[in-house]
């Protein structure tokens, strides 16, 4: 008998509600949940593809262990016995820093991994932690932490109420809203226009979002900070600065005025490719419109001045009175609690970075991790602290990070590697042991990260739709078993005991806070109140009940608990974002730090490069709704249609370089070279080419039937690990200097093409 079930899509930041019809263990259909108050019935192809992911024959369901160049299936006990012997031997001989950890993008979309990765990191005790965060978002976290006190105090555009939206280096129609959780984003953008508002896109590509915008301006890749500083300059020069109600909570206004002085519209116009008159007009519109917000994302983050390009939109929000007001950029207050809602409101410890540095290049730690640009060299370079073993958690850094050729060589040289992954992919093929996870439909789900980035306050929980199959285990249990192994409990540690320990630590930290609703309560009492839940569900229930809307374990009767969400499968819609200044601030001064010292220093570097000539050709990436990341390329549905891994090139450049539409072109950077099919289009500015990331599925030893049949070209083979955004250590993927040339075909192939 078919049954209807509801759950949250875990495949991108939009977190859309889904309605699934299942019969037994089989998924019959998937469509958008029209009763979901947040996503409004919207669904994209990724949501439908959950059916294929669940049934994918290539998805690993049993641990694999390496034997020479081949793999064989193993029991969980055997896999952990091998890890116990080999990993602990490396730690014993070479120390804890001899183990590196890489945390991939999918871990954020998996509730078990999101909740238990910290326990594994703590058990390992290594400083060598890397993640996808320094590939795409670290500049925004750094700028937000410096200004407001915590890395997730990120002002989110109030999309449903704004009258003016400027989009910089982002393509929300394809990304579904990155660092701006906004399902059905296309309709939400149209509503801005329907209520008389305006959308302006600043992008070197004429993207899908630019197509529907009211205005689009091409910008030279990597120059966003110049453009934004010029807007700041105009605001001061024309007397348009008005901080509004938050004025008393701001420090550094005069510093910003001085910093912006050299960046007049006339001074930066040639550099960024936007006319001075247009810059002045856009500045006036931001200041004079009833409400306005700026959304800057991947393109703004993955450039040489990424932190400045993420800081300046919030500076502009402050200067125009659009920070922390409806229709502007606002702070979330997620139901499960956030760092800026803990402790004493309005003041905190602030943000510190650089507490440790990488061994080889001396790159600074940020949020307890190192820039992934340093990973290969830390594996390759001999000496005390050299990484000899890796634990890769749901990531594919060999394809998704910088200088893929070097990264491959580095991973191949490791003494030992563990991958927690559902695929034998370009990275996990280097592992000695692969520990698979479950289908998303076999896991419960609560969005730990994206509820903190959402345009509306809401809370939603999905129960696991299917039981854990015999012989498999959820990722959170795998993590705890690794914790036990590393801490000397052996390969068969008591997972339930470790799970109790993790939640007890959470309870004790919370109860120690004077502002907590459970301050002073005994751990035993709270543990009893959480029974009989275990694992992620117990942790989610605890966070909800101690969060801003929770029942406080009896101190606020009738408020939010996990049981509330279980009784509401379409979610609980809490309402629009509310002003939170000054309570949200966690800086030592209790003020918005408009001019942090680190960013003031980097402004000097920006000014010094104002007159430096730009390369003739540069590379940028691009998103597509069906292929945001490499781990989505084994779905027949998502890989259907015309090829998407192509090189966009302007007709003028194509003619000048001898590149023909549909033919292979060679693209080379300082660190690598790829061959990719050219797609000649006027939807990109001259001097710029665009190739999407996450492709290159032609590596030997992988088991990705669909992806291997559509390999594409690996653009990250061109990304230079030596060039970084200095304040954050983030990768530079936007504005990579390249040379482009046609690939000569053999005479016979040319003759066949002509005949055809």
Rosetta blueprint (number, residue, H / E / L):
1 X L
2 X L
3 X E
4 X E
5 X E
6 X E
7 X E
8 X E
9 X L
10 X L
11 X L
12 X L
13 X L
14 X L
15 X L
16 X L
17 X E
18 X E
19 X E
20 X E
21 X E
22 X E
23 X E
24 X L
25 X L
26 X E
27 X E
28 X E
29 X E
30 X E
31 X E
32 X E
33 X L
34 X L
35 X L
36 X L
37 X L
38 X L
39 X L
40 X L
41 X L
42 X L
43 X L
44 X L
45 X H
46 X H
47 X H
48 X H
49 X L
50 X H
51 X H
52 X H
53 X H
54 X H
55 X H
56 X L
57 X L
58 X L
59 X L
60 X L
61 X L
62 X L
63 X L
64 X E
65 X E
66 X E
67 X E
68 X L
69 X L
70 X E
71 X E
72 X E
73 X E
74 X L
75 X L
76 X H
77 X H
78 X H
79 X H
80 X H
81 X H
82 X H
83 X H
84 X H
85 X H
86 X H
87 X H
88 X H
89 X H
90 X H
91 X H
92 X H
93 X H
94 X H
95 X L
96 X H
97 X H
98 X H
99 X E
100 X E
101 X E
102 X E
103 X E
104 X L
105 X H
106 X H
107 X H
108 X H
109 X H
110 X L
111 X H
112 X H
113 X H
114 X H
115 X H
116 X H
117 X H
118 X H
119 X H
120 X H
121 X H
122 X H
123 X H
124 X H
125 X L
126 X L
127 X L
128 X L
129 X E
130 X E
131 X E
132 X L
133 X H
134 X H
135 X H
136 X H
137 X L
138 X H
139 X H
140 X H
141 X H
142 X H
143 X H
144 X H
145 X H
146 X H
147 X H
148 X H
149 X L
150 X L
151 X L
152 X L
153 X L
154 X L
155 X L
156 X E
157 X E
158 X L
159 X L
160 X L
161 X L
162 X L
163 X L
164 X E
165 X E
166 X E
167 X E
168 X E
169 X L
170 X L
171 X L
172 X H
173 X H
174 X H
175 X H
176 X L
177 X L
178 X L
179 X L
180 X L
181 X E
182 X L
183 X L
184 X L
185 X H
186 X H
187 X H
188 X H
189 X H
190 X H
191 X H
192 X H
193 X H
194 X H
195 X L
196 X L
197 X L
198 X E
199 X E
200 X E
201 X E
202 X E
203 X L
204 X L
205 X E
206 X L
207 X L
208 X H
209 X H
210 X H
211 X H
212 X H
213 X L
214 X L
215 X E
216 X E
217 X E
218 X L
219 X L
220 X L
221 X L
222 X L
223 X L
224 X H
225 X H
226 X H
227 X H
228 X H
229 X H
230 X H
231 X H
232 X H
233 X H
234 X H
235 X H
236 X H
237 X H
238 X L
239 X L
240 X L
241 X L
242 X L
243 X L
244 X H
245 X H
246 X H
247 X H
248 X H
249 X H
250 X E
251 X E
252 X L
253 X H
254 X H
255 X H
256 X H
257 X H
258 X H
259 X H
260 X H
261 X L
262 X L
263 X L
264 X L
265 X H
266 X H
267 X H
268 X H
269 X H
270 X H
271 X H
272 X H
273 X L
274 X L
275 X L
276 X H
277 X H
278 X H
279 X H
280 X H
281 X H
282 X H
283 X H
284 X H
285 X H
286 X H
287 X H
288 X H
289 X L
290 X L
291 X L
292 X L
293 X E
294 X E
295 X E
296 X E
297 X L
298 X H
299 X H
300 X H
301 X H
302 X L
303 X L
304 X L
305 X L
306 X H
307 X H
308 X H
309 X H
310 X H
311 X H
312 X H
313 X H
314 X H
315 X H
316 X H
317 X H
318 X H
319 X H
320 X L
321 X L
322 X L
323 X E
324 X L
325 X L
326 X L
327 X L
328 X L
329 X E
330 X E
331 X L
332 X L
333 X L
334 X L
335 X L
336 X L
337 X L
338 X L
339 X H
340 X H
341 X H
342 X L
343 X L
344 X L
345 X L
346 X L
347 X L
348 X L
349 X L
350 X L
351 X L
352 X L
353 X L
354 X L
355 X L
356 X L
357 X E
358 X L
359 X L
360 X L
361 X L
362 X L
363 X L
364 X E
365 X L
366 X E
367 X L
368 X L
369 X E
370 X L
371 X L
372 X H
373 X H
374 X H
375 X H
376 X H
377 X H
378 X H
379 X H
380 X H
381 X L
382 X L
383 X L
384 X L
385 X L
386 X L
387 X L
388 X L
389 X E
390 X E
391 X E
392 X E
393 X E
394 X L
395 X L
396 X L
397 X H
398 X H
399 X H
400 X H
401 X L
402 X L
403 X L
404 X H
405 X H
406 X H
407 X H
408 X H
409 X H
410 X H
411 X H
412 X H
413 X L
414 X L
415 X L
416 X E
417 X E
418 X E
419 X E
420 X E
421 X L
422 X L
423 X L
424 X L
425 X L
426 X L
427 X L
428 X H
429 X H
430 X H
431 X L
432 X L
433 X E
434 X E
435 X E
436 X L
437 X L
438 X L
439 X L
440 X H
441 X H
442 X H
443 X L
444 X L
445 X E
446 X L
447 X L
448 X L
449 X L
450 X H
451 X H
452 X H
453 X H
454 X E
455 X L
456 X E
457 X E
458 X E
459 X E
460 X L
461 X L
462 X E
463 X L
464 X L
465 X L
466 X L
467 X L
468 X L
469 X L
470 X L
471 X L
472 X L
473 X L
474 X L
475 X H
476 X H
477 X H
478 X H
479 X H
480 X H
481 X H
482 X H
483 X H
484 X H
485 X H
486 X H
487 X L
488 X L
489 X L
490 X L
491 X L
492 X L
493 X L
494 X L
495 X H
496 X H
497 X H
498 X H
499 X H
500 X H
501 X H
502 X H
503 X H
504 X H
505 X H
506 X H
507 X H
508 X H
509 X H
510 X H
511 X H
512 X L
513 X L
514 X L
515 X L
516 X L
517 X L
518 X L
519 X L
520 X L
521 X L
522 X L
523 X H
524 X H
525 X H
526 X H
527 X H
528 X H
529 X H
530 X H
531 X L
532 X L
533 X L
534 X L
535 X H
536 X H
537 X H
538 X H
539 X H
540 X H
541 X H
542 X H
543 X H
544 X H
545 X H
546 X H
547 X L
548 X L
549 X L
550 X E
551 X L
552 X H
553 X H
554 X H
555 X L
556 X L
557 X L
558 X L
559 X L
560 X E
561 X L
562 X H
563 X H
564 X H
565 X H
566 X H
567 X L
568 X L
569 X L
570 X L
571 X L
572 X E
573 X E
574 X E
575 X E
576 X E
577 X L
578 X L
579 X L
580 X L
581 X L
582 X L
583 X L
584 X L
585 X L
586 X L
587 X L
588 X L
589 X L
590 X L
591 X L
592 X E
593 X E
594 X L
595 X L
596 X L
597 X H
598 X H
599 X H
600 X H
601 X H
602 X H
603 X H
604 X H
605 X H
606 X H
607 X H
608 X H
609 X L
610 X L
611 X L
612 X L
613 X L
614 X L
615 X L
616 X L
617 X L
618 X E
619 X E
620 X E
621 X L
622 X L
623 X L
624 X L
625 X L
626 X L
627 X L
628 X L
629 X L
630 X H
631 X H
632 X H
633 X L
634 X L
635 X L
636 X L
637 X L
638 X L
639 X L
640 X L
641 X L
642 X L
643 X L
644 X L
645 X L
646 X L
647 X E
648 X E
649 X E
650 X L
651 X H
652 X H
653 X H
654 X H
655 X H
656 X H
657 X H
658 X L
659 X L
660 X L
661 X L
662 X L
663 X L
664 X E
665 X E
666 X E
667 X E
668 X E
669 X L
670 X L
671 X L
672 X L
673 X E
674 X E
675 X E
676 X E
677 X E
678 X E
679 X E
680 X E
681 X L
682 X L
683 X L
684 X E
685 X L
686 X L
687 X L
688 X E
689 X E
690 X E
691 X L
692 X L
693 X L
694 X L
695 X L
696 X L
697 X L
698 X L
699 X L
700 X L
701 X L
702 X L
703 X L
704 X L
705 X H
706 X H
707 X H
708 X H
709 X H
710 X L
711 X L
712 X L
713 X L
714 X L
715 X H
716 X H
717 X H
718 X H
719 X L
720 X L
721 X L
722 X L
723 X L
724 X E
725 X E
726 X L
727 X L
728 X L
729 X L
730 X E
731 X E
732 X L
733 X L
734 X L
735 X L
736 X E
737 X E
738 X L
739 X E
740 X E
741 X E
742 X E
743 X L
744 X L
745 X L
746 X L
747 X H
748 X H
749 X H
750 X H
751 X H
752 X H
753 X H
754 X H
755 X H
756 X L
